[in-house]
Amino acid sequence: MTDWLDVLSTLPIGIAAGTFYFGGLWWTVKKLPGAHRPEFLSLASFLLRAVVILTVFYAATQGKWDRLIFCLVGFSLARLVLLRRIGLRTDKSKRLNRLGKETVTQPKG
């Protein structure tokens, strides 16, 4: 029988891994406009994040599917939290048109 406390301990590991992965993605996207070689930054960031996440998942799950599920749940929870925290900081009244120019929509009423 599986020790559920041991399995549940992989949930915070997944949360930390997701925070690292999606926080790193957010940082990379913020740095791309000013990067000298944005394609190198994108590729290097992805490879680093992917290697770290795969290593963490491999070490935390120890080849057991139930631990992997809890790791992935934590990873997904981190994504949802970061989307709500970082994604909603932008002003919803400002939109970019196709030319990259900012347009401000006026509230109706």
C-alpha positions in Angstrom: 0.0 0.0 0.0 1.2 3.5 -0.9 2.1 5.8 1.9 -0.2 8.8 1.0 1.7 11.3 3.1 4.8 10.5 1.1 2.8 10.8 -2.1 1.2 14.1 -1.0 4.7 15.5 -0.3 5.3 15.7 -4.0 2.5 18.4 -4.3 4.6 21.2 -3.0 7.5 20.0 -5.1 5.3 20.4 -8.2 4.2 23.8 -7.0 7.8 24.9 -6.6 8.7 23.5 -10.0 5.7 25.2 -11.7 6.6 28.5 -10.1 10.2 28.2 -11.4 9.0 27.2 -14.9 6.3 29.8 -15.4 8.2 32.5 -13.5 11.1 31.8 -15.7 8.9 32.0 -18.8 7.5 35.3 -17.6 11.0 36.7 -17.0 12.1 35.6 -20.4 9.2 37.2 -22.2 9.8 40.5 -20.3 13.5 40.4 -21.3 12.9 39.6 -25.0 12.3 43.1 -26.4 15.6 44.4 -25.1 17.6 41.3 -25.8 20.5 41.5 -28.2 19.8 38.0 -29.5 16.2 37.1 -28.6 16.2 33.7 -30.3 19.2 32.6 -28.2 17.5 33.9 -25.0 14.3 32.0 -25.9 16.1 28.8 -26.7 18.5 28.9 -23.7 15.6 29.8 -21.3 13.5 26.9 -22.6 16.3 24.4 -22.4 17.2 25.4 -18.9 13.6 25.4 -17.6 12.9 22.0 -19.3 16.1 20.3 -18.0 15.4 21.6 -14.4 11.8 20.5 -14.5 12.4 17.1 -15.9 15.2 16.5 -13.4 13.0 17.6 -10.5 10.1 15.5 -11.7 12.3 12.5 -12.1 13.9 12.8 -8.7 10.6 13.6 -6.9 8.5 10.9 -8.5 11.1 8.1 -8.3 9.3 6.4 -11.3 5.9 6.1 -9.5 2.9 7.3 -11.4 0.9 8.4 -8.3 3.7 10.8 -7.3 3.9 12.1 -10.8 0.2 12.9 -10.8 0.6 15.0 -7.6 3.6 16.7 -9.0 1.7 17.6 -12.2 -1.3 18.9 -10.1 1.1 21.1 -8.1 2.7 22.3 -11.4 -0.7 23.2 -12.8 -1.8 24.9 -9.6 1.3 27.1 -9.8 0.4 28.0 -13.4 -3.1 29.0 -12.4 -1.9 31.1 -9.4 0.8 32.9 -11.5 -1.7 33.6 -14.3 -4.0 35.2 -11.8 -1.3 37.2 -10.1 0.8 38.2 -13.1 -1.7 38.0 -15.9 -4.3 40.3 -14.3 -1.9 43.1 -13.5 -2.3 44.5 -17.0 -4.9 47.2 -17.5 -7.8 45.6 -19.3 -8.8 49.0 -20.8 -5.6 49.1 -22.9 -5.3 46.9 -25.9 -2.7 46.7 -28.6 -3.8 46.8 -32.2 -2.2 44.9 -35.1 0.4 47.7 -35.6 1.5 47.5 -32.0 0.0 50.8 -31.1 -1.8 51.1 -27.8 -5.5 51.9 -28.0 -7.6 52.9 -25.0 -11.2 51.7 -25.0 -13.7 54.0 -23.4 -16.2 52.5 -21.0 -19.8 52.3 -22.3 -22.5 54.2 -20.6 
